[in-house]
Amino acid sequence: MPKILVTGGTGFVGSHVARRLCEEGFAVRALTRSTSSLDALESLALETVQGDLRDVDSLRRAVSGCSSVFHVAADYRLWARDPRDLYRNNVDGTKNLLQVAAEANVERFVYTSTVGTLRFTEDGRPVAENDVATLHSLVGHYKRSKFLAEQVVLRYAADGFPVVIVSPSTPVGEGDRKPTATGKMILDFLLGRMPAYIDTGLNLVDVQDVAEGHLLAWRKGCAGERYILGGCNMSLREILESLASITGLPTPKIRLPHWAALVAGALDTGLASLLGRPPRIPLEAVKMARYKMYVSTEKARRELGYDPSPVEPALVRSVEWYRGNGYLRM
């Protein structure tokens, strides 16, 4: 049976995609780095192969014998000591993998992007797939690198390569090990490290629904098209109230003005850069929070049959997973 390659399989979303493919009975190969922890792939009947998105020869070995590729891997950081690394991993790495997959005549390629490349507005209107930002309007190197990677993907699609783009919103659920920025927000709430909040909003989605959306896009998506994999649009206040209801912990009462958050972010990020450590309040994250990142999932529902579940059970699983895996001893 031809294999399916999953990059980023040791990560949050990628591990859930690999798990769903295994549950469906497919032969799965996960690309891992030599430094990757394989904890997320425990108990999964799959093959692992070491490689790096910057190493074309290792990608050829990984793609060999695979009929499909799910490119979920990404360098997702809102701060980096050397921002050029994000472009090398996200843009050059995607280009390398597409090149190798095209050479190998891969039949289907699903590229995991982000709703972060879309054009959000201050009025909180939910955006759709055609609301694409411009490179210079995007805040931060992560979003810009993913935007540029998308342009590479679209060029391959225009040349006839069977690649589909999926754009998850903000996944939550079990297994967010690093954690992501959203996982860190949940963890900070659990640890009592969130005395205040700002007026912003996100679209939260169960990570299991995101994994299912990947498979739907693989089966039903049109080459060259983008599909938003979202869930529920919620203000940050609503998210915190939901976490308070789940945990019994108090909701932060102080709403911080955006200008004050900008000052705190600038000071903390500047200090972090001097000390060579990630900031607790990344300035990029504060700048992003100026816009409510609300999205519409109508296209994915209509064309893929995507049907996201309520997000509250995913928040419960996230809380339980952090409690059960020693994160509250931090």
N, C-alpha and C positions, 0 to 999 in steps of 0.2 A: 504494500500500500504506500503511495507517495506520502511524504511527510509534509507537515505544515510548520514553517519556521516562525517562532515568536521572538522578537527582540524585546528587551525590557521585561523578560519573564520573571526576574527576581524582584521587580518593583511592584508598586501598589496595584495599578490597573493591569499591567502585564501579567501578573500572577493570576488574577481573576480571569483574564482572557485565556491563558493556558489551561486553567482548571476547567473552564466551560468546554474547551475543545476536547480535553481528555474525557470529560463526562459524556460527550457525544460519541466517543469511541475513535477519534482520529489519532493517528500517529503524530506526535508533537515533538519538535526539537526546539529547545530553548537556547538562545545565544546568551552566554554569560561571560563576564570578565573574570580574570584570574583573582581579582580582589572581591568578587561578589559573594555575599552570603547566600546560601541556597535554602535558607529556612522557609522562604515563601513557597518553595516547590516541594516541600516535604510531603510524602505520601502520594505524589502524582506519578503516574506511570508514563514518564517521558524521558527523552534523551537530552542531555546537555552537551553543548560544544562551546569551548572557550574561543573568544575572539574579541574584536574591537571594531567599532564602526569606522575608525580611522585606518584600519589595516585591511586593505582590499583583499589580500590573499586569504586572510582568516574568514572574510565574508564569503568568498567563493567556496570555501570548505563548508561553511554553515548552510549555504543555499543549495549545495549539490544534492540532488535527489528530492528536492522540495517542490511541490506543485503550487503552493501558496505561501505568502509572507504576510504576517501581521507585524508592522513596524511600530511598536508601542514605545520603544526606548526613547528617552529624551533627557537632556541635562536640564532639570527643572530647579533653578535657583533664582531667588530674587536679589541675590548679592553674590558676587564672585570676586576673588582677589584679582584674577585676570579674566575680564569679560570675553576675551577672544576665545577662551575655551568653550563657551556656549555656542559660538558660531562654528567652531571646528566640529563639535559633537552633533549639533542639531542640523546645521546646514550641510557641511561637508560630509558628515556621516550618512545623512539621508541620500545625498547624491551618490555616494559610494555604493550604498545598498541597492538603490534603483538601477545603477549601472550593471551591477552583478546580476540582479534579478532579471533584467532585460536580456543579458547575455545568455542566461540559463533558460530563457523562454518560460518564465514563471507565468502561470495561468491567471493568477489573481493576487493583487497586492492591496492591502488595507493600510493606509497611513493614518496614524493617530496624531491629530493636530490639537487645537485648543480653541475655545470660544474667545480666548484672549486676543486673537487676531481680528476680531470683529470690531465694528465702530459703535461703541456705546454712547449714549447721550445723557445729559444731566437730568432730563425729565423722567428717566427710568422706564422709557418705552421698551418692551421686549424686542430684541433684535432677532433677525432671521439670517439664513445662510448668505443672502445677497448683500447684507450690510457689512461689507468688508472694509477694513480701515486702510489707511495709507501707511507706508513704512514710517514716515516721519511723525505721524500722529500718535504712534504707539509709545507707551511708557516702558522703558527698561529693555535690557538686552535679551531677556528671555523671550518676551513677546516679539521683539524684532527678529530674533533668530528663527523663531517658529514661522513667522510671516515669510521670511526668505526661503525657508525650507518648503513651505507651501508652493511658492513660485516654481521651485524645481520640480515638485510633484506635478503641477499643472502643465509644465512644459512636456513632461513625459506623457501625460494623458493626451495632450494635443497631438503628440506623435503616434498615438494609437496604443500606448501601453495600458493594460487593464488595471488602473489604480483608482481606488476610491478613498475619499477623505472623510474621516469622522472627527467631530469636534466635541469632546466631552466638556461639560460645564465644570461643576465642582464636586467631584466624587467624594462620598463619605461611606464608611463602613469598616469592617474588620480588616486587619492586616496592613494598616498604613504605618509601616515600620519606621520610616526615617525621622519624623513624619513629614507629610506635605505641609504647606502653609495652612491649609484648612484643618488638617489633623493637629497641627500645633495649636491652633485656636481652641479646638476642643480640649486638648490636653492642658492648656493654660487655664481654661475655665475650671477643669477638674482640680487643678492644683491651686486655685485661688489666686492666680496671677493676672487676673483681668479686672482691675478696679473700675475701669471705665470702658466706654464703647463709643464708636462714631456712627454718624448717620450714613449708612451705606447698605448695600444689599447684594445677595448672591443667588445663583440658581444652584441649589443642592440636588444631588442625584445619588441614588444608591449605586455603589460601585458594581454590584451584581447586575444591575440594569445596563450599566455602561458596557460590561463584558458581553451581555446578550446583544446589545446594539452593534457591537463589533461583528458578531456572527451574522446578524441580519444584514449589515452592510456588505459583508463578504458574499452572502447568498443572493441578495436582491438589489444592491446598490448599482447605480449607473456609473460607469467609468468617467472620471473627471468631475464628478459631483461631490458636494460636501453635505454631510448630514449632522445636524446638531443633536448630541445625545445629552439631553437635560432632564430635569425633574421638576422641582418646585421652586418658584421665585419667592424668596423670603428676605425681609430686611434683617440686618444683623441683630436688631432688637428681638425679632421674632425667633431667630435661631437660638439666641441666648435664653429666651423664655422657654423654648422647647427643651433645651438642655437642663434648665432649672427644674422643669416638670419631671424629667427622667431621673434626675439625680437627687432632688431635694435640696440642692445647693442654691444660695441666693443669686438672683440676677443682678449684675452691676447696675447701679442707680445713676451714675454720672455719665451724661452724654458730653463727650469732649468735642469742642469745635474743631473743624477741619484744620484751621490755621494752627491750633495748638498741637494737633497730631503731626502736622508737617514740621513744626519746630522740634518736637521730640524725635521724630524720625531722622531729621537732618543731623541732630546732635549725636544720636546713638549710632547712626551709620558712619558719621565722620570718625567717632571714637573707635568703632569696630575696624575701620580701615587702617587706623594707626596701629591698632593692636594685632591686626591680622586675623580677626575672628569674625564669624557671621554676626550681624546685628540682631538684637532682640526685636527691634522695631525697624524693619527695612524701609528706607525712604521710598523705594519703588512701590511697595505695598500700600503705603499711605497715599501716594499719588494716584494709584489705581482706584482707591476707595472713594475718590471724588465722584465716580460714576456707579450707579446701581447696575450690576452685571446681570440683567434679566434677559432671558432668551425665550424664543418660541421653538417648540419641538414639532410643529405641525407638519413640516416636510417629512421628517423621519417617521412620524405616525402614519402619514398618508402613503408614502412610497415603500417603507420597509415593514410596516406593521409594528413599529416600536411602541411599546406601551409601558412607560415607567410606573413603578409602584409608589405609594406614599413614602416620603423620606424618613419619617419618624422611626420606623423599625431599624433603618440603617444607622441612625444616630444612636439608638439603643445598643446595637451590635458594636459600634465604635467604642462607646463608653465601656461596655463589658470587656471588650478586647484589651483596651488600655489598662483596665483594672486587673485583668487576669494575667497580664504579661509584664508586670513589674514597673510600669511607667509612672505610677503614682508615688514611687519611692525616690523620684528625682529631686 
